[in-house]
Every structure is written in structure tokens, then in C-alpha cells.
Amino acid sequence: MEEKLIADTLSGFRGLIMHSAEKVDNIASTGEAGYNAMAVDIMMHGLVKSTEDLLSLTRRLRELWAVGPLKKPGEGGEAEALEQMKQDAMSVFQLLDKMRGEARQKMVRESNGCMAFISESAEGALATHAGAS
């Protein structure tokens, strides 16, 4: 595929150069000038198309090289990927739990007196509620 695209690009470039290097004499008609302009335009479009196809191929090759080919469902590797995702999720959950615990410990340390007041108020409210029952 790559060789064909490179050959198309080179032959298009060669044809463009050959056509543009032809001698033009003073007796050329308007029809010949129109033909030459149209031929150069067609050759340029062909050259641009070949170059775009070649760039598309190289982009696809880079994607496959960087990411790897996509696997069809059931080709294998799904169980390993699922297990890896579960392990990754568990490590994230453990990290979040650790961060929450550290944040709670910091809040308790920073508001030590306030927490004692809250706990005494809560005990008093519970005693009042228990007495009312």
C-alpha cells in the first residue's frame, strides 16, 4: 500500500514536471493553452490526493504503533483487562479512603475544643430525650 502511494506521488510529480517543461511556441492556440492549464490542474489534484493518502496511511501507522490494533470482542484479553481495571479501581478507592481519613483526623485535631462541646451537647440532648420518653 505504502509503495503504491509513493509511486503514485512520484509519477504524478514527474508528469507535472514533464508537462510544465514542454516548449510553448508563439503559435499556440487558446485551446492548447486551455488544455495545458486543465492538464496541470488535473495533475496537481492527483498529486495532492496521493500526498493526502500517504499522510493518512502514515497517521494510521503511528496510531497502530502508539495504541496498538483494536481487538474484536471475544479475541481474548478481556478478562485480564477487567481484572486490571478492578485492581486499579481498588487502589484508587483505598487512596481516597486514606485521604478522607487524614482529612478527618486533621479536622479533629484542629477543632479539639469544639468537638468536646458538641459531644457534651449531644449527650445532654440524648439524656433529655430519654427522660421525655
Steps between C-alpha positions, in 0.01 A plus 500: 500500500773743601710418193201560271427838660864605473511387136179692425641813661830475312337427166256788550788732580698373199199550271447852631864593444506341154183678394608836635843470336357459147590772258234755421533686171348825386242332281325311786123538482260587779384138499852373557550746784170392655596133463838563664340687789242226550764223476720672761197545727406132471858393567519727804177358639635149449824592673314656794272193529798262499672707766186508716464123469863452600457730801185312600689172483789630711254638756329161521836326540596737784168433674550124475856536623404716798168342602506159342235337286145486628387157607165361401266379775593153614858509369635463850656729748162616626522311829850633568392854411196474728712369786755779448220761505367353826846513656550858384159598639576338835831685528321829423231423761764418759684821425177702530415330832846581630465865393156524665631348820793743509263792438273384785796462736618850410152644564483326837845631600419854386162515675578309817312731742204538267461124469488463881219758518309327222534161666382641840202669331412178326515304828276760667251486215492123518439509876220754456345293224529182706337670801210623289418151378 
